[in-house]
């Protein structure tokens, strides 16, 4: 079965984008106006900026605002907002042109992957402990930035579709399975080390650092820092398995029903974005390895992080291949 094609050769995916195009561009413009407003308030010191030197966690989370004074963070924020306003205007005034989409894509990727830092995925993991003690203004700024990033990327995709570009390949890429298996394998080094620590095995660290943990900490490390990436690896494999398209029999109510495409694509892309944000910090670890500064008794804390950035990139490719296959061959699920 092939996806429904509408006049002009557009698939159902293209129809969805076109139906939402105006709302996406409007929302992106509104987001940009609010960003300019906050930037102006921070620049004038009417409201304290949560970034730069006002952020006590700047250095440890890998923020690119590290070292900037409040006024400077305000100016950068206002500049981002102005760029967003201009981009939204160009998207509205040249709906048949592709070139405005390129600027929107760049801006969206910066907002998604560069402005946020490791706090997003860190606090997502801590939610499973019920811990919110690290929620701060920097985290809020990162989440708001991601929202704007998704708006601009989606608006760019709709613009390209309006301009006649084909965003989804006609057939699932041949490298789809390879990317999926790669993403699943790259997900494993981090949880393997954390599960070992939770079990009391000093893998890549000194025994003293884990002997002080009580059983609640050990269980939490195994279930969250070991369990979440492992579950992620399993769900990644589902992108190329039948149970990734049809709910298995053991799931009540949903058993036998088609998995809505967005049910897999949206969480997959969110996870990939957070992994890429976290993976940016692995460059320092790579430099330590090349300089020979990594020792046998201290690699467990940082070496698994080297795999996180390629994991996020591979997961992005795997989700894309899944989306192509489902949208091209499963119009019923695409409509859900």
Backbone bond lengths (Angstrom), bond angles and torsions (degrees), N, CA, C in turn:
res aa  C-N    CA-C-N  psi(-1)  N-CA   C-N-CA  omega(-1)  CA-C   N-CA-C  phi
1 X - - - 1.460 - - 1.528 108.74 -
2 X 1.295 117.92 136.47 1.464 121.91 178.45 1.511 109.90 -109.27
3 X 1.313 115.15 157.25 1.455 119.95 -178.58 1.519 110.92 -65.75
4 X 1.329 114.77 148.83 1.460 120.09 178.14 1.524 109.70 -62.36
5 X 1.316 116.88 131.23 1.462 121.82 178.99 1.518 108.61 -111.11
6 X 1.300 116.55 131.15 1.457 121.49 -179.73 1.511 108.44 -101.16
7 X 1.340 117.70 169.04 1.452 119.25 179.91 1.520 111.63 -51.05
8 X 1.331 115.22 139.31 1.448 119.90 -177.11 1.501 112.38 92.19
9 X 1.353 117.42 -0.40 1.450 120.82 176.88 1.515 114.47 82.09
10 X 1.326 118.92 14.28 1.453 120.33 -177.80 1.521 111.25 -84.09
11 X 1.309 115.07 141.14 1.459 120.41 176.55 1.521 108.91 -84.62
12 X 1.320 115.70 177.28 1.461 119.84 177.79 1.526 111.06 -61.89
13 X 1.326 115.91 -33.77 1.463 119.69 176.32 1.527 110.19 -59.44
14 X 1.330 116.64 -42.90 1.457 119.89 178.47 1.512 111.97 -64.10
15 X 1.317 117.24 -37.40 1.461 120.82 178.69 1.519 110.67 -63.82
16 X 1.325 116.57 -40.20 1.464 119.89 179.09 1.521 110.40 -62.15
17 X 1.323 115.88 -45.98 1.461 119.73 179.58 1.524 111.78 -60.89
18 X 1.337 116.21 -45.58 1.456 119.50 -178.25 1.527 111.73 -65.11
19 X 1.337 116.64 -36.10 1.463 119.99 179.66 1.526 111.54 -65.49
20 X 1.323 116.75 -29.92 1.459 121.00 -177.20 1.522 112.95 -100.04
21 X 1.325 118.10 -0.86 1.457 120.45 -171.00 1.527 112.56 -57.41
22 X 1.309 118.57 -52.34 1.459 121.45 -176.48 1.512 111.27 -61.17
23 X 1.338 116.84 -42.40 1.461 119.74 -179.82 1.522 111.54 -66.86
24 X 1.324 116.63 -37.27 1.466 119.64 178.98 1.523 111.04 -65.09
25 X 1.326 116.99 -45.24 1.468 120.56 -179.93 1.529 110.27 -64.53
26 X 1.330 117.22 -41.87 1.464 120.67 178.77 1.523 111.00 -62.78
27 X 1.338 116.22 -44.57 1.466 120.05 179.71 1.521 111.14 -64.06
28 X 1.351 116.47 -39.67 1.466 119.98 178.18 1.531 110.81 -63.85
29 X 1.328 116.91 -39.79 1.459 120.41 177.46 1.519 111.92 -65.70
30 X 1.343 117.11 -41.52 1.466 120.62 178.73 1.529 110.45 -64.31
31 X 1.330 116.03 -41.37 1.469 120.26 177.06 1.525 109.84 -59.28
32 X 1.314 117.35 -41.46 1.465 121.79 -178.73 1.525 111.32 -65.78
33 X 1.319 117.39 -39.20 1.467 120.63 178.71 1.535 110.71 -63.26
34 X 1.319 116.86 -42.67 1.462 120.35 177.37 1.527 110.79 -64.31
35 X 1.325 116.52 -36.88 1.463 120.23 178.98 1.521 111.08 -64.99
36 X 1.320 117.30 -41.62 1.468 120.57 176.05 1.529 110.14 -60.96
37 X 1.322 116.32 -42.16 1.468 120.39 -179.11 1.530 111.06 -61.66
38 X 1.332 116.50 -46.31 1.467 119.11 178.87 1.517 110.91 -65.66
39 X 1.327 116.78 -39.73 1.455 119.48 178.03 1.517 111.73 -60.12
40 X 1.335 116.86 -40.44 1.466 120.87 179.17 1.521 110.87 -66.35
41 X 1.336 116.85 -41.31 1.465 120.63 178.87 1.524 111.20 -64.15
42 X 1.338 117.06 -39.89 1.465 120.00 178.67 1.527 110.86 -70.03
43 X 1.326 116.75 -39.28 1.471 120.02 -179.96 1.531 110.85 -63.40
44 X 1.322 116.35 -41.56 1.467 120.72 -179.79 1.523 112.42 -81.05
45 X 1.340 116.86 -2.31 1.467 122.83 -179.29 1.525 112.15 60.72
46 X 1.341 115.17 28.22 1.473 119.77 174.33 1.523 109.01 -77.00
47 X 1.318 115.71 -37.08 1.467 123.08 174.06 1.518 106.93 -123.91
48 X 1.323 116.77 137.49 1.463 120.62 -177.59 1.526 110.51 -71.52
49 X 1.309 115.95 130.13 1.465 120.46 177.00 1.528 110.09 -71.57
50 X 1.339 118.39 136.50 1.474 119.98 178.64 1.525 112.36 -84.76
51 X 1.329 117.36 1.13 1.460 120.97 -174.31 1.532 110.55 -112.36
52 X 1.314 115.68 176.27 1.455 121.07 177.51 1.518 112.59 67.73
53 X 1.307 116.62 -140.65 1.461 120.83 -176.90 1.524 112.67 -67.08
54 X 1.315 118.40 -15.92 1.470 121.36 174.87 1.522 112.58 -77.25
55 X 1.302 116.39 -10.98 1.467 122.19 -175.56 1.527 109.40 -97.47
56 X 1.324 118.59 108.67 1.466 120.27 -177.75 1.520 113.97 -68.25
57 X 1.337 118.06 -14.54 1.458 120.75 -176.99 1.532 112.52 -104.54
58 X 1.306 116.94 8.52 1.457 121.40 -175.25 1.524 113.54 -47.87
59 X 1.321 116.30 -54.59 1.454 120.15 -173.53 1.511 113.86 -65.60
60 X 1.331 117.63 -36.86 1.459 120.64 -174.03 1.522 113.71 -80.87
61 X 1.325 117.97 -16.08 1.467 119.91 -176.61 1.529 112.58 -105.22
62 X 1.313 117.65 0.33 1.458 120.28 177.49 1.513 114.32 73.04
63 X 1.340 117.38 32.47 1.470 120.58 -179.78 1.518 111.06 -73.86
64 X 1.322 116.86 136.91 1.460 121.12 176.09 1.529 111.98 -76.21
65 X 1.334 117.68 -5.39 1.455 121.39 176.04 1.529 111.44 -88.94
66 X 1.313 116.80 0.40 1.456 121.61 -177.86 1.531 110.29 -57.06
67 X 1.337 115.57 127.77 1.461 120.68 177.96 1.511 114.89 92.19
68 X 1.335 118.49 -12.10 1.463 120.48 -179.48 1.524 110.67 -80.87
69 X 1.307 115.85 139.56 1.458 121.28 175.80 1.536 109.04 -74.60
70 X 1.356 116.31 157.89 1.473 119.40 -178.44 1.530 113.56 -51.90
71 X 1.345 116.42 -41.87 1.465 118.86 -179.88 1.523 110.83 -63.76
72 X 1.327 116.74 -38.00 1.461 120.47 179.54 1.527 111.33 -67.42
73 X 1.330 117.13 -40.67 1.475 118.95 177.77 1.524 110.65 -64.31
74 X 1.347 115.62 -34.73 1.458 118.88 177.17 1.512 111.70 -65.61
75 X 1.332 116.64 -42.43 1.458 120.05 179.48 1.526 111.31 -64.58
76 X 1.340 116.97 -41.64 1.463 120.40 178.39 1.521 110.08 -63.16
77 X 1.330 116.21 -44.01 1.472 120.42 -179.84 1.527 110.75 -62.92
78 X 1.320 117.12 -44.26 1.465 120.11 178.69 1.522 111.24 -63.56
79 X 1.342 116.71 -38.10 1.464 119.98 178.38 1.525 111.10 -64.16
80 X 1.328 116.58 -40.08 1.467 120.00 177.12 1.527 109.85 -62.43
81 X 1.340 116.15 -43.27 1.458 119.38 179.11 1.523 112.35 -63.46
82 X 1.336 117.33 -41.81 1.464 120.32 178.42 1.528 110.82 -64.02
83 X 1.332 116.21 -39.94 1.467 119.30 176.42 1.521 110.58 -61.35
84 X 1.334 115.91 -38.11 1.458 119.68 178.10 1.518 112.52 -66.27
85 X 1.337 116.79 -41.37 1.466 120.13 178.71 1.526 110.33 -61.99
86 X 1.323 117.35 -47.41 1.467 121.14 179.49 1.529 110.82 -61.56
87 X 1.315 115.99 -39.88 1.466 119.49 179.41 1.521 110.81 -65.01
88 X 1.333 116.88 -43.64 1.467 120.17 179.56 1.532 110.77 -63.50
89 X 1.324 116.41 -38.99 1.471 119.62 178.00 1.531 110.45 -62.69
90 X 1.313 116.94 -43.97 1.467 120.17 179.95 1.526 110.78 -64.69
91 X 1.319 117.05 -37.51 1.464 119.98 178.24 1.526 111.02 -64.11
92 X 1.345 116.55 -36.77 1.457 120.39 -179.44 1.523 112.16 -75.30
93 X 1.325 117.48 -37.56 1.463 120.88 -173.32 1.524 113.31 -85.54
94 X 1.305 117.26 -19.24 1.475 119.48 179.51 1.529 109.21 -127.62
95 X 1.339 116.85 64.06 1.467 120.16 -173.50 1.519 114.27 -65.04
96 X 1.331 117.90 -22.83 1.459 120.17 -178.22 1.530 112.48 -93.73
97 X 1.317 117.11 -5.28 1.459 121.47 -176.67 1.527 110.69 -93.49
98 X 1.328 115.43 146.98 1.450 119.51 178.78 1.522 112.98 -88.36
99 X 1.345 117.08 -28.35 1.460 119.31 -170.67 1.523 114.24 -60.24
100 X 1.350 121.22 -33.69 1.470 117.30 177.59 1.527 112.62 -63.04
101 X 1.338 116.22 -25.84 1.459 119.56 -179.08 1.521 112.06 -68.02
102 X 1.318 116.88 -28.51 1.463 119.10 -179.05 1.525 111.23 -67.59
103 X 1.321 116.05 -43.24 1.462 119.47 176.21 1.515 111.62 -64.79
104 X 1.341 116.92 -39.84 1.460 120.94 178.60 1.529 110.94 -63.88
105 X 1.333 116.42 -36.48 1.460 120.15 179.09 1.523 110.99 -65.64
106 X 1.332 116.15 -46.65 1.468 120.15 179.67 1.524 110.57 -60.63
107 X 1.334 115.99 -47.28 1.465 120.00 -179.91 1.523 110.43 -61.77
108 X 1.336 116.73 -43.59 1.456 120.31 -179.85 1.521 112.46 -61.53
109 X 1.330 117.39 -42.13 1.467 120.70 -179.84 1.527 111.21 -67.35
110 X 1.330 117.19 -36.79 1.468 120.21 176.60 1.526 109.87 -62.72
111 X 1.323 116.09 -44.51 1.466 120.38 -179.62 1.522 112.00 -67.36
112 X 1.313 116.75 -32.59 1.462 121.17 -178.93 1.518 113.23 -79.18
113 X 1.313 116.79 -42.44 1.459 120.54 -165.68 1.522 115.03 -113.69
114 X 1.325 117.85 -21.54 1.466 120.80 -174.70 1.524 112.03 -103.73
115 X 1.317 117.87 -48.32 1.462 120.48 -177.30 1.529 112.12 -66.03
116 X 1.334 120.55 -48.08 1.470 119.62 178.00 1.531 110.48 -69.04
117 X 1.317 116.25 160.88 1.452 120.41 178.56 1.522 109.68 -129.10
118 X 1.315 115.81 -164.85 1.462 121.83 -172.89 1.525 112.58 -65.20
119 X 1.335 117.64 -13.69 1.459 120.07 -178.63 1.523 112.86 -60.00
120 X 1.321 117.01 -30.67 1.468 119.53 -175.94 1.520 110.29 -64.28
121 X 1.330 117.49 -54.58 1.458 119.94 -178.54 1.525 110.80 -72.10
122 X 1.318 117.83 -31.14 1.461 121.72 178.65 1.528 110.62 -61.71
123 X 1.319 116.68 -49.14 1.460 120.15 -178.43 1.516 112.03 -73.53
124 X 1.340 117.08 -26.91 1.463 119.15 173.15 1.525 109.87 -61.90
125 X 1.330 116.70 -43.65 1.468 120.16 178.83 1.528 111.02 -65.87
126 X 1.329 116.87 -40.99 1.458 120.35 -177.74 1.521 112.77 -67.58
127 X 1.332 116.79 -20.97 1.465 118.92 176.46 1.530 111.54 -59.64
128 X 1.327 116.92 -29.63 1.462 120.43 -179.71 1.526 111.34 -73.14
129 X 1.318 116.85 -15.66 1.460 121.60 170.75 1.525 111.52 -91.20
130 X 1.337 115.82 -7.42 1.448 120.05 -173.62 1.513 112.31 73.06
131 X 1.334 116.55 23.40 1.466 121.28 -175.81 1.523 110.09 -104.13
132 X 1.332 115.75 125.80 1.472 121.04 -179.86 1.534 111.37 -124.49
133 X 1.322 116.35 17.79 1.455 120.36 -175.38 1.512 114.60 -67.32
134 X 1.326 118.14 -15.15 1.462 120.98 -179.74 1.527 112.63 -102.71
135 X 1.321 117.50 9.61 1.458 119.92 175.20 1.532 108.38 -69.52
136 X 1.301 116.73 127.99 1.457 121.02 -179.33 1.523 110.14 -151.07
137 X 1.325 115.13 -177.40 1.460 119.64 -178.56 1.513 113.09 -65.09
138 X 1.341 116.79 -33.47 1.460 119.95 178.27 1.516 111.78 -63.71
139 X 1.347 116.54 -39.20 1.463 120.36 176.92 1.527 109.99 -64.99
140 X 1.327 117.31 -44.85 1.468 120.67 179.81 1.526 110.56 -60.12
141 X 1.342 116.30 -41.78 1.468 119.70 178.93 1.517 110.73 -63.12
142 X 1.337 117.27 -38.81 1.459 120.53 179.00 1.520 112.59 -65.59
143 X 1.333 116.55 -41.55 1.469 120.53 -179.97 1.532 110.39 -66.58
144 X 1.336 116.07 -42.58 1.473 119.93 178.53 1.528 109.95 -64.22
145 X 1.331 116.27 -39.03 1.461 119.94 177.99 1.527 110.75 -62.24
146 X 1.333 116.92 -42.35 1.463 120.05 178.96 1.525 111.47 -62.61
147 X 1.334 116.11 -39.68 1.471 119.52 177.89 1.530 110.18 -59.76
148 X 1.330 116.51 -45.36 1.459 119.69 177.25 1.511 111.94 -64.02
149 X 1.330 116.56 -38.38 1.461 119.93 179.19 1.510 112.53 -61.23
150 X 1.327 116.13 -44.93 1.464 119.08 178.63 1.523 111.25 -64.78
151 X 1.329 117.33 -36.87 1.464 119.82 178.42 1.525 111.35 -62.34
152 X 1.335 116.67 -45.36 1.465 119.50 -177.67 1.529 111.62 -71.18
153 X 1.326 117.80 -37.53 1.472 119.70 178.17 1.524 109.89 -65.69
154 X 1.347 116.74 -42.99 1.465 120.09 179.19 1.529 110.75 -66.00
155 X 1.334 116.83 -40.33 1.467 120.11 178.37 1.526 110.48 -64.45
156 X 1.332 116.60 -38.47 1.461 120.22 177.26 1.515 111.29 -64.07
157 X 1.334 116.44 -41.23 1.462 120.11 178.36 1.524 110.86 -62.66
158 X 1.334 116.64 -41.89 1.468 120.22 178.15 1.525 111.08 -65.19
159 X 1.329 117.10 -37.94 1.464 121.11 178.37 1.521 110.53 -64.00
160 X 1.322 116.94 -43.63 1.462 120.50 179.29 1.526 110.78 -64.19
161 X 1.323 115.62 -39.38 1.466 119.34 178.02 1.524 110.04 -64.68
162 X 1.318 117.08 -40.88 1.463 121.31 178.05 1.525 110.49 -63.88
163 X 1.346 115.95 -33.23 1.452 120.40 -179.93 1.515 114.52 -82.63
164 X 1.328 116.99 2.93 1.457 120.61 175.71 1.515 115.37 95.05
165 X 1.332 117.86 4.42 1.466 120.21 178.88 1.523 109.97 -74.84
166 X 1.319 116.78 150.99 1.454 121.87 176.96 1.524 108.03 -103.82
167 X 1.344 116.66 105.93 1.459 121.10 -175.64 1.515 112.40 -78.40
168 X 1.313 116.55 -31.50 1.458 120.74 178.73 1.525 109.57 -106.53
169 X 1.318 116.14 132.89 1.457 120.39 177.35 1.526 109.86 -62.00
170 X 1.322 115.87 157.79 1.467 119.67 -179.64 1.518 111.50 -68.61
171 X 1.324 116.54 -28.22 1.461 120.96 -178.98 1.522 108.83 -133.28
172 X 1.325 115.23 154.27 1.458 119.78 177.54 1.526 109.56 -57.92
173 X 1.329 117.97 131.06 1.470 120.34 -179.29 1.528 111.61 -57.95
174 X 1.316 115.83 144.21 1.458 119.96 179.73 1.520 111.84 -63.37
175 X 1.328 115.68 -26.35 1.460 119.66 -178.33 1.524 112.30 -85.87
176 X 1.319 117.70 4.96 1.462 120.63 -176.35 1.517 113.34 -58.82
177 X 1.332 116.86 -48.49 1.465 119.78 -179.33 1.511 111.27 -66.19
178 X 1.327 116.80 -40.51 1.462 120.36 179.44 1.526 110.50 -61.44
179 X 1.337 117.13 -43.18 1.462 120.58 178.72 1.522 110.95 -63.98
180 X 1.329 116.88 -38.20 1.463 120.58 -179.40 1.520 111.16 -66.68
181 X 1.319 117.35 -47.38 1.464 120.03 178.07 1.531 110.96 -63.74
182 X 1.321 116.54 -38.04 1.466 120.36 178.84 1.520 110.72 -62.09
183 X 1.331 116.35 -45.28 1.459 120.34 179.17 1.527 110.97 -61.76
184 X 1.327 117.07 -41.37 1.462 120.36 -179.72 1.527 111.62 -64.97
185 X 1.329 116.89 -41.09 1.469 120.55 -179.87 1.528 110.87 -68.84
186 X 1.334 117.33 -41.62 1.459 120.98 -179.65 1.522 112.27 -66.69
187 X 1.324 116.80 -19.28 1.466 120.33 178.54 1.525 112.28 -75.13
188 X 1.318 119.06 -14.92 1.465 121.57 -169.49 1.530 116.77 -85.47
189 X 1.340 121.70 -35.17 1.478 118.83 -176.79 1.523 113.95 -54.78
190 X 1.318 117.90 -43.67 1.466 120.43 -178.56 1.533 111.41 -61.72
191 X 1.342 120.35 -52.72 1.464 118.52 -178.29 1.529 113.44 -68.11
192 X 1.324 118.21 -29.01 1.467 119.54 178.61 1.527 110.22 -60.21
193 X 1.327 116.22 -46.16 1.468 120.06 179.94 1.523 110.65 -66.32
194 X 1.337 117.27 -43.85 1.471 119.89 -177.85 1.520 111.84 -67.59
195 X 1.308 118.14 -37.63 1.466 120.08 177.08 1.529 109.74 -65.32
196 X 1.330 116.58 -39.91 1.466 119.75 177.17 1.527 110.52 -59.84
197 X 1.314 117.58 -43.12 1.461 120.52 178.25 1.527 110.75 -62.83
198 X 1.325 116.50 -42.61 1.451 119.17 -179.99 1.516 112.75 -63.36
199 X 1.322 116.20 -27.97 1.465 121.26 178.78 1.524 111.94 -88.54
200 X 1.327 115.90 2.74 1.454 119.85 178.27 1.508 114.79 86.87
201 X 1.306 118.09 11.55 1.468 122.12 179.60 1.522 108.31 -93.71
202 X 1.325 119.69 117.40 1.470 121.99 -176.62 1.523 112.40 -78.82
203 X 1.314 116.35 65.17 1.461 121.47 -179.18 1.518 110.10 -76.95
204 X 1.322 116.43 112.33 1.456 120.50 179.08 1.504 114.75 72.38
205 X 1.321 118.05 20.59 1.459 121.55 178.09 1.519 108.83 -155.99
206 X 1.312 116.37 168.98 1.455 119.70 177.75 1.518 110.19 -79.61
207 X 1.319 116.46 149.70 1.456 120.48 -179.22 1.515 112.67 -64.48
208 X 1.334 116.89 -27.30 1.459 119.94 -177.66 1.517 112.19 -63.04
209 X 1.325 116.66 -32.18 1.464 120.29 -174.71 1.517 112.90 -72.85
210 X 1.323 117.54 -21.06 1.469 119.36 -179.65 1.523 112.88 -111.56
211 X 1.339 117.81 -13.33 1.462 119.94 179.62 1.520 111.60 -66.80
212 X 1.340 116.69 -25.28 1.466 120.31 -177.39 1.525 112.49 -79.39
213 X 1.326 118.09 -8.95 1.461 119.90 -178.47 1.527 110.94 -75.75
214 X 1.316 116.10 140.97 1.453 121.29 172.75 1.522 110.48 -87.94
215 X 1.329 115.87 176.65 1.469 118.47 -176.66 1.530 112.75 -66.29
216 X 1.358 121.41 -31.63 1.472 117.90 177.30 1.531 111.92 -62.48
217 X 1.342 116.59 -41.34 1.464 119.43 178.30 1.518 111.53 -64.41
218 X 1.330 115.90 -41.31 1.470 119.91 -179.21 1.526 111.47 -63.99
219 X 1.332 116.03 -44.59 1.467 119.98 179.20 1.526 110.34 -63.52
220 X 1.334 115.88 -42.38 1.452 119.21 179.98 1.516 112.58 -62.88
221 X 1.337 116.44 -41.63 1.460 120.33 -179.93 1.531 110.15 -64.54
222 X 1.329 116.86 -42.54 1.467 119.70 179.95 1.522 111.21 -64.93
223 X 1.343 116.10 -45.84 1.462 119.72 -174.33 1.527 113.04 -74.68
224 X 1.332 117.30 -39.09 1.459 120.10 -174.74 1.522 111.57 -93.22
225 X 1.329 116.96 -63.59 1.459 119.71 -176.00 1.523 113.14 -73.67
226 X 1.327 116.02 -21.83 1.462 119.06 173.14 1.515 112.42 -96.04
227 X 1.336 115.54 -39.37 1.455 119.76 -174.34 1.509 115.05 -75.18
228 X 1.349 117.50 -43.34 1.464 119.66 -176.62 1.527 112.96 -60.48
229 X 1.356 119.01 -49.38 1.471 117.60 178.22 1.529 112.55 -64.50
230 X 1.337 116.76 -33.59 1.469 119.22 178.81 1.524 110.80 -66.24
231 X 1.332 116.03 -44.43 1.463 119.76 175.80 1.524 110.08 -61.66
232 X 1.343 115.68 -39.01 1.458 119.31 177.27 1.513 112.11 -59.86
233 X 1.343 116.63 -40.32 1.464 120.40 178.58 1.520 110.79 -63.96
234 X 1.328 116.16 -41.19 1.471 120.52 179.67 1.525 110.38 -65.25
235 X 1.337 116.35 -45.53 1.462 119.66 179.45 1.528 111.38 -64.73
236 X 1.318 116.44 -31.84 1.470 119.70 176.77 1.522 110.55 -62.53
237 X 1.318 116.70 -43.37 1.469 120.11 177.14 1.524 110.33 -60.05
238 X 1.337 116.55 -31.05 1.461 119.85 178.44 1.514 113.54 -61.93
239 X 1.330 117.31 -19.29 1.466 120.00 178.59 1.525 112.28 -64.47
240 X 1.343 117.23 -19.36 1.471 120.32 179.72 1.525 111.06 -120.75
241 X 1.329 116.81 13.88 1.457 121.32 178.90 1.520 110.15 -115.04
242 X 1.313 115.06 160.80 1.460 119.89 -177.60 1.525 111.51 -62.00
243 X 1.370 116.43 -36.51 1.458 118.16 -177.88 1.529 111.75 -71.63
244 X 1.332 117.58 -5.40 1.454 120.82 171.45 1.516 112.27 -84.98
245 X 1.342 116.42 -6.62 1.465 121.76 179.08 1.528 112.27 -117.74
246 X 1.336 116.37 -26.35 1.452 121.46 178.34 1.531 108.90 -131.22
247 X 1.326 117.65 128.80 1.454 120.52 -178.66 1.527 110.17 -60.41
248 X 1.345 118.55 132.70 1.476 121.95 -179.68 1.519 112.30 -62.81
249 X 1.329 116.02 163.90 1.456 121.18 -176.96 1.518 113.38 -65.85
250 X 1.342 117.17 -27.38 1.464 119.80 -175.00 1.518 113.07 -78.42
251 X 1.338 117.78 -3.29 1.465 120.39 177.96 1.529 108.94 -92.35
252 X 1.337 118.57 114.01 1.471 121.05 -177.95 1.528 111.35 -59.65
253 X 1.305 115.80 150.72 1.461 125.12 175.47 1.532 112.18 68.71
254 X 1.330 117.61 -49.99 1.457 121.20 -174.98 1.517 113.91 -86.19
255 X 1.315 117.74 -11.04 1.462 121.00 -174.72 1.528 112.33 -50.67
256 X 1.322 115.43 131.91 1.453 121.40 176.60 1.524 114.53 84.12
257 X 1.331 117.81 -10.47 1.460 120.34 -179.51 1.529 110.61 -84.13
258 X 1.318 114.74 154.93 1.451 119.57 178.39 1.533 109.73 -71.00
259 X 1.320 116.45 136.95 1.467 120.91 176.58 1.528 108.29 -74.56
260 X 1.342 118.68 121.44 1.469 119.00 176.38 1.524 110.11 -57.92
261 X 1.302 116.75 138.84 1.465 120.12 -176.13 1.523 111.34 -58.47
262 X 1.320 116.87 -42.62 1.460 119.95 -177.61 1.525 111.84 -65.53
263 X 1.340 117.19 -22.20 1.463 121.47 179.27 1.521 111.23 -63.48
264 X 1.311 116.35 -27.39 1.468 120.93 177.96 1.520 111.85 -101.81
265 X 1.322 117.03 -38.61 1.467 120.34 -172.79 1.526 111.79 -70.56
266 X 1.326 118.33 -46.39 1.463 120.50 -176.12 1.536 112.15 -64.69
267 X 1.355 119.43 -51.85 1.470 117.80 176.49 1.519 112.63 -61.86
268 X 1.332 117.27 -34.82 1.456 120.09 179.23 1.515 112.32 -63.17
269 X 1.321 116.99 -43.82 1.463 120.34 179.06 1.524 111.88 -70.52
270 X 1.331 117.13 -36.05 1.464 119.91 175.90 1.523 110.68 -62.42
271 X 1.330 115.62 -45.36 1.462 120.20 179.15 1.526 110.53 -62.36
272 X 1.328 116.54 -42.98 1.464 120.23 179.84 1.522 111.05 -62.00
273 X 1.328 117.27 -41.52 1.468 120.58 179.49 1.527 110.80 -62.53
274 X 1.344 116.93 -44.53 1.462 119.59 -179.90 1.520 111.43 -66.45
275 X 1.313 117.24 -35.87 1.465 120.30 178.23 1.525 111.26 -66.29
276 X 1.328 117.19 -40.49 1.462 119.99 178.59 1.520 110.30 -66.12
277 X 1.344 117.34 -39.96 1.460 120.34 175.17 1.527 110.88 -57.60
278 X 1.325 116.18 -46.29 1.462 121.14 -179.96 1.519 111.37 -68.77
279 X 1.313 116.05 -37.20 1.459 120.44 -176.54 1.506 114.07 -67.15
280 X 1.345 117.63 -18.98 1.464 119.78 177.75 1.521 111.76 -59.00
281 X 1.317 116.62 -28.52 1.464 120.06 -177.41 1.526 111.88 -76.26
282 X 1.319 117.34 -8.37 1.465 119.58 -177.24 1.524 112.47 -77.32
283 X 1.331 118.14 -10.93 1.460 119.43 -179.96 1.530 111.04 -63.04
284 X 1.335 116.35 -37.32 1.457 119.42 177.74 1.511 111.80 -64.74
285 X 1.346 116.49 -38.41 1.465 120.44 177.56 1.518 111.29 -64.73
286 X 1.321 116.28 -40.91 1.470 120.00 178.47 1.521 110.90 -61.82
287 X 1.327 116.19 -38.01 1.461 119.79 178.02 1.523 111.19 -66.46
288 X 1.346 116.80 -38.30 1.467 120.38 177.61 1.523 111.26 -63.62
289 X 1.332 116.10 -39.33 1.459 120.00 179.73 1.521 110.10 -64.93
290 X 1.327 116.55 -44.71 1.457 120.43 -179.20 1.527 111.61 -66.24
291 X 1.335 116.09 -29.90 1.456 119.88 179.60 1.521 112.38 -85.36
292 X 1.341 116.80 -2.57 1.460 120.58 179.38 1.509 114.11 74.91
293 X 1.333 118.03 21.24 1.454 121.19 -177.16 1.532 112.84 -90.30
294 X 1.330 117.55 -6.71 1.451 120.29 179.37 1.534 108.93 -84.03
295 X 1.349 116.34 127.34 1.459 122.31 -177.31 1.528 110.17 -108.07
296 X 1.333 115.55 164.18 1.457 120.53 -178.32 1.528 112.35 -66.33
297 X 1.317 116.96 -23.32 1.460 119.28 -176.19 1.529 113.20 -100.99
298 X 1.351 117.79 9.99 1.460 117.72 -179.16 1.532 113.73 -140.92
299 X 1.322 118.02 11.23 1.463 119.32 -174.77 1.523 113.24 -80.23
300 X 1.315 117.86 -19.75 1.467 120.20 -173.59 1.511 114.89 -63.61
301 X 1.336 116.40 -29.66 1.463 119.07 -176.89 1.519 112.56 -74.41
302 X 1.336 117.09 -32.29 1.463 118.93 -171.56 1.528 115.08 -120.88
303 X 1.322 118.82 -30.66 1.461 119.80 -175.69 1.533 113.28 -59.20
304 X 1.336 120.33 -42.97 1.474 118.53 177.84 1.520 113.17 -58.40
305 X 1.345 116.69 -23.57 1.460 119.33 179.14 1.510 113.80 -66.52
306 X 1.341 117.36 -20.53 1.463 120.69 178.67 1.521 111.18 -62.52
307 X 1.332 117.07 -26.51 1.468 120.79 -177.10 1.525 112.84 -85.89
308 X 1.334 117.49 -9.54 1.461 119.67 -171.58 1.524 112.26 -71.69
309 X 1.336 117.97 -43.34 1.466 119.30 179.34 1.527 111.86 -62.29
310 X 1.343 120.10 -50.57 1.470 118.64 175.92 1.523 112.68 -62.63
311 X 1.328 117.44 -29.67 1.468 120.70 175.07 1.526 109.58 -61.33
312 X 1.334 117.54 -47.97 1.457 120.28 179.76 1.513 112.64 -62.26
313 X 1.334 116.96 -40.08 1.467 120.40 179.32 1.532 110.99 -67.54
314 X 1.332 116.22 -42.55 1.468 119.65 179.27 1.522 110.81 -65.71
315 X 1.331 116.90 -37.58 1.465 119.99 178.67 1.519 110.71 -65.13
316 X 1.327 117.55 -39.05 1.463 120.84 176.27 1.522 111.10 -58.50
317 X 1.332 116.09 -45.48 1.466 120.39 178.98 1.525 110.94 -64.45
318 X 1.333 116.82 -39.89 1.466 120.35 -179.39 1.523 111.42 -65.38
319 X 1.334 116.65 -41.42 1.472 120.37 179.17 1.523 110.20 -65.84
320 X 1.327 117.19 -39.47 1.469 120.24 177.29 1.527 110.92 -60.34
321 X 1.331 116.64 -46.49 1.465 119.90 -179.73 1.531 110.78 -61.82
322 X 1.323 116.75 -39.77 1.467 121.40 177.18 1.526 110.43 -62.41
323 X 1.340 116.67 -44.59 1.460 120.51 -179.41 1.528 111.22 -62.35
324 X 1.328 116.75 -40.43 1.462 120.18 178.50 1.525 110.02 -60.56
325 X 1.318 115.80 -48.76 1.464 119.22 -177.25 1.523 111.41 -62.45
326 X 1.332 117.23 -44.78 1.452 119.42 -175.85 1.528 111.96 -71.83
327 X 1.320 117.89 -44.68 1.463 119.63 -178.61 1.524 111.60 -68.27
328 X 1.319 117.08 -32.12 1.459 119.81 -178.72 1.521 112.61 -80.98
329 X 1.332 117.40 -25.60 1.465 119.57 -172.71 1.524 114.08 -123.80
330 X 1.334 117.26 1.32 1.470 118.77 -176.98 1.522 109.83 -139.73
331 X 1.325 118.86 70.12 1.457 121.22 -176.95 1.521 113.56 -63.52
332 X 1.351 117.93 -26.44 1.452 120.85 179.95 1.521 110.00 -66.25
333 X 1.353 116.65 -47.83 1.470 120.17 179.10 1.518 110.45 -67.63
334 X 1.320 117.55 -32.07 1.462 120.15 -179.60 1.520 111.50 -64.71
335 X 1.323 116.42 -27.25 1.449 120.49 -178.00 1.523 112.64 -84.73
336 X 1.339 117.88 -10.58 1.444 121.14 -177.23 1.526 111.30 -77.78
